[in-house]
Amino acid sequence: MAYDTEEEQVEKLRDLWSRHGAPLLTGVALALAGVFGWNAWQNYESTQAQNASTLYQSMMEAVLASDTEASRARAAELAAQLRSDYDNTRYADFAALMQARLAVEARDFPVAEQSLRDLVDGSKDEALQEVARQRLARVLAQLDRADEALELLSAPVSGSELTASREEVRGDLLVSLGRKEEARAAYQAAVEALTDASARPQLQLKLDDLAEEA
């Protein structure tokens, strides 16, 4: 006959279930777990970013509140917490920069060096890495390690502003080493990298100073 009887249809369903029912349920369960797991992860990431943002704001408020030892200590404490609890966020990178800045202000250059090295080695943001690299070079100069600082600045860098600031740091390091001709070339390269050299008048002053000494 053209159509199965009701009993035959039921029997076929039972047979299909016995052969495919468990795998089907497993597939559905895995799919649901994936959806709920993804949503939970998204919610976690959003919460982490929000909490890190709040903590970062508190850190900046501590920095701007007053120029006292207590406010700087509070800012350093919050920066350390950001790096510890939210190390997978960009706020942790900014906190490392703040730690380095506070350490430099306290003339604790070894602490500043470590914070900046962590950022140079660990940040996923190339521009932020370069900013940290340039600041690290200046910290090394303070530790009488200008030659080592120059080695940091040997890798290529992209972007006119970063190139200009890189060459300016190189120029400053070369001046400290008494290599004035090379310093002049570095300052000139910094000026040429800028789209508007008038925005960085100190570069021209440094060039002029070297010209007067020549």
C-alpha positions in Angstrom: 0.0 0.0 0.0 1.1 3.6 -0.6 1.2 4.7 3.1 2.5 2.9 6.1 0.1 2.0 8.8 0.3 3.9 12.0 1.9 0.9 13.7 4.6 0.7 11.0 5.3 4.5 11.4 5.7 4.1 15.1 8.0 1.2 14.7 10.2 3.1 12.2 10.4 6.0 14.7 11.4 3.7 17.5 14.1 2.2 15.2 15.4 5.6 14.3 15.5 6.7 17.9 17.3 3.6 19.0 20.0 4.2 16.3 20.3 8.0 16.3 18.6 9.3 19.4 21.6 9.5 21.7 23.9 11.1 19.2 21.2 13.6 18.3 20.7 14.5 21.9 24.5 14.8 22.4 24.7 17.1 19.3 21.9 19.3 20.6 23.5 19.5 24.1 26.9 20.4 22.6 25.3 23.1 20.5 23.5 24.6 23.4 26.6 24.4 25.6 28.5 26.3 22.9 25.9 29.0 22.7 25.6 29.4 26.5 29.4 29.2 26.9 30.0 31.9 24.3 27.4 34.2 25.9 29.0 33.6 29.3 32.4 34.4 27.9 31.1 37.5 26.2 29.5 38.6 29.5 32.7 37.9 31.4 34.8 39.9 28.9 32.4 42.8 29.1 32.4 42.8 32.9 36.2 42.6 33.0 36.5 45.6 30.6 34.0 47.6 32.7 35.7 46.8 36.0 39.1 47.6 34.5 37.8 50.9 33.1 36.4 51.9 36.6 39.7 51.0 38.2 41.7 53.0 35.6 39.5 56.0 36.2 40.2 55.7 40.0 43.9 55.5 39.2 43.8 58.7 37.1 41.8 60.5 39.7 44.4 59.6 42.3 47.1 61.0 40.0 45.2 64.2 39.3 43.8 64.8 42.8 47.0 66.2 44.3 50.7 66.1 44.0 51.3 64.4 47.3 53.2 61.2 48.3 49.9 59.7 49.4 48.1 60.3 46.1 51.1 58.9 44.1 51.2 55.9 46.4 47.5 55.3 45.9 47.9 55.6 42.1 50.7 53.1 42.1 48.6 50.7 44.2 45.7 50.9 41.7 48.1 50.5 38.8 49.5 47.4 40.3 46.0 46.0 40.9 45.0 46.8 37.3 48.0 44.9 36.0 47.4 42.0 38.3 43.6 41.6 38.0 43.1 42.7 34.4 46.3 41.8 32.7 44.4 40.9 29.5 43.0 44.3 29.0 44.6 47.4 27.4 44.1 49.2 30.7 46.9 47.0 32.1 49.2 48.4 29.5 48.3 51.9 30.4 48.8 51.0 34.1 52.3 49.9 33.3 53.1 53.2 31.7 51.7 55.0 34.8 53.8 52.8 37.1 56.9 53.7 35.1 56.0 57.4 35.2 55.5 57.4 39.0 58.7 55.5 39.5 60.6 58.0 37.4 59.1 60.9 39.4 60.4 59.1 42.5 63.7 58.6 40.7 63.3 54.8 41.2 64.7 54.0 37.7 65.1 50.2 38.2 61.3 49.9 38.9 60.5 52.1 35.9 62.8 50.0 33.7 61.0 46.8 34.7 57.5 48.2 34.1 58.5 49.4 30.7 60.3 46.2 29.7 57.2 44.3 30.6 55.2 46.5 28.3 57.8 46.3 25.5 57.9 42.5 25.7 54.2 41.8 26.4 51.9 44.4 24.8 50.0 43.5 21.7 49.7 47.2 20.7 52.7 48.1 18.5 52.3 51.8 19.0 52.1 51.4 22.7 55.2 49.1 22.6 57.1 51.9 20.8 56.1 54.5 23.3 57.3 52.2 26.1 60.5 51.5 24.2 61.3 55.2 23.8 60.6 55.8 27.5 62.7 52.8 28.4 65.6 54.3 26.4 65.4 57.5 28.4 65.3 55.5 31.7 68.4 53.5 30.6 70.1 56.8 29.9 69.4 57.9 33.5 71.1 54.6 34.6 74.2 55.5 32.5 73.3 52.9 29.9 72.9 55.1 26.8 74.6 52.6 24.5 72.1 49.9 25.5 69.3 52.4 25.0 70.5 53.1 21.5 70.3 49.4 20.7 66.6 49.5 21.7 65.9 52.0 19.0 67.5 50.1 16.1 64.3 48.3 14.9 62.1 49.9 12.2 59.2 52.0 13.4 56.1 53.2 11.4 54.1 56.5 11.7 55.5 60.0 11.4 54.9 61.0 15.0 56.5 57.9 16.4 59.4 58.1 14.0 60.0 61.8 14.9 59.9 61.1 18.7 62.1 58.0 18.1 64.7 60.1 16.3 64.6 62.8 18.9 65.3 60.3 21.7 68.1 58.9 19.6 69.5 62.4 19.2 69.4 63.0 22.9 71.2 59.8 23.6 73.9 60.6 21.1 74.4 64.0 22.6 74.9 62.4 26.0 77.5 60.2 24.4 79.3 63.2 22.8 78.4 62.0 19.3 77.2 65.4 18.1 77.3 64.8 14.3 75.2 61.7 14.6 72.9 63.6 17.0 72.4 66.4 14.5 71.5 63.8 11.8 69.0 62.2 14.2 67.3 65.6 15.0 67.2 66.4 11.3 65.5 63.1 10.6 63.0 63.8 13.4 62.2 67.2 11.8 61.8 65.7 8.4 59.5 62.9 9.7 57.0 65.5 10.9 54.2 66.8 8.7 54.3 70.0 10.7 57.7 70.7 12.1 56.4 73.9 13.9 54.4 71.6 16.2 57.8 70.5 17.8 59.8 73.7 18.1 62.2 72.0 20.6 63.6 70.0 17.8 64.8 73.0 15.9 66.2 74.5 19.1 68.3 71.3 19.6 69.5 71.5 16.0 70.4 75.2 16.5 72.3 74.4 19.7 74.4 71.8 18.0 75.1 74.2 15.1 76.3 76.8 17.5 78.7 74.3 19.1 80.1 73.2 15.8 
